[in-house]
Amino acid sequence: KGRWPKAPHFSRSSLLLDVMPKDTKKNVALWATALCILLQVAAVSALLETYTASLYAGDGTIGDSVPGPAVDSPITSFGIRTHPITGELYFIDGDCAISKVDTNGNIVLVSGDPTCVNIIIVRRKREPLADQLYDRIYSISFDNTGRLFVAEYGQPGPVWLLDFTAGTSTQVGTIDRVYLIAASPDGSKLYYSGTFTQDVVERDVAGVTDTTIYTGDFDTFVVSPDGLSLWGSKVTFTTVSQLDIAARTIAVKVGSVPVGPPGPIGFPNGVTPGTAGVIPSFSALAFDRHGNLVIASANHVFYYETDKDAFSLIAGSGGPFTAANYPPSGAALSVPLFLFDVTTSPNSDVIYVDFQDNTSGFAFYEKFALDLAAVSIAVAPASIAEDSASVATFTVTRSIAHTFPLTVNLALTGDATIATDYTVAGATFASGAATVVIPEDVATVTFTVNPTADTSYLESSET
């Protein structure tokens, strides 16, 4: 007579499958008819431990962008943001223009002049947007309606509000030596800091009035999705803190100050990036559509789940990107990075990073996407008799049918032997591990597990 095992456990793309132990009773008839196997996995969702990097834009050279396929164009970019509605990637195109990669993968000029040939008359504001001229664009930020704020560097430099629906650009004051701007979700406030000081200032956009909300070492920040706080760097860029806008209070949320002699890429010797919330000096932050935080350090990308206080390393091998590594592809943890900026898609679980090469004698800035599709697994039926003709069908689903295949890794434990105690179709099982591949442009695949009836009632219990 068989007994039910505990339910299998699924955690972070690993599967623990318990095959029911069997009593070695001599009543063969009872043993053969009553023996069952429980195969039950709740439909769960977990981030993949291994993400996939792929080229999104740039041909590997520095220069003025060229309209047409983004992967065939030079790119010199110092900042990227995604449109909150269309999801198109906008970037600072050189010093004097804003361009985007449209939904067809083509570079389209949005505003300004990438060649900067009219730099002498740059202070003349023009309309429509295509005729707007800029000098040293330093930072850009969208509000949730799709309006774009553009800040030029100067002493002071103008700040523009681009309304793509109306086709207009409006100046909303100036900022002295701007470092970073971040718009509130509704666009009524603009938060900024300068290169001369790390004070955080709140600008009322309608009245163009400023209020300092924090004085101290706090920058490289991003506005929370609810607009109630800023998240940014604190203590030499090794921690991320939350600044409550209304209360004017600040608290460290993730990260720690490295202690000990420095090792590779700024870590203390013996310390692994991402362990115990250790972050090297980082350059940019972005919230994703789930309200979680993406942290781009010099050579790594980290993911912080704000509701779970969970911190993990998701990309970067620890070395700088060079021409020899071009184009970036494969497992994200194996791709060398030297990051400048990061942004996320509002419509999918994709992260875009702006990276550069500073080791081969020239600098170029590209974007590639990280696959952050959530993976779920389910099984039907919930139980089957070992000696029946039934099979358990496992369904593995990713939330985005990307244009590249995805290998999902499963971890197996127990002493049941493949081909002897059970057979598998649609997945690759080996000792202690298994894999299932979701093909390109496909979201769901299935594999089956078919238990094999024992030939002897004296066989010992197995899991």
Secondary structure, DSSP 8 states (H G I E B T S, - for coil): --------EEETTEEE---------S-HHHHHHH-EEE-----EEEE-SS-EEEEEE--S--S---SEEGGGS---EEEEEE-TTT--EEEEETTTEEEEE-TTSEEEEEEE-TT-TTGGGTTS--SSGGG---SSEEEEEE-TTS-EEEEE-STTEEEEEEETTTTEEEEEEEETTEEEEEE-TTSSEEEEEESS---EEEEETTTTEEEEEE-SS-EEEEE-TTSSEEEEEETTTTEEEEEETTTTEEEEEEE----SSB-GGG-BTT--TTGGG---SEEEEEE-TTS-EEEEESS-EEEEETTTTEEEEEE--SS---GGG-S-EEEGGGS---EEEEEE-SSSSEEEEEEE--SSS---EEEEEEE--EEEEEEESSEEETTSS--EEEEEEESS--SS-EEEEEE--SS--BTTTEEEESSEEETTEEEEEE-TT--EEEEEEEE---S-TT-----
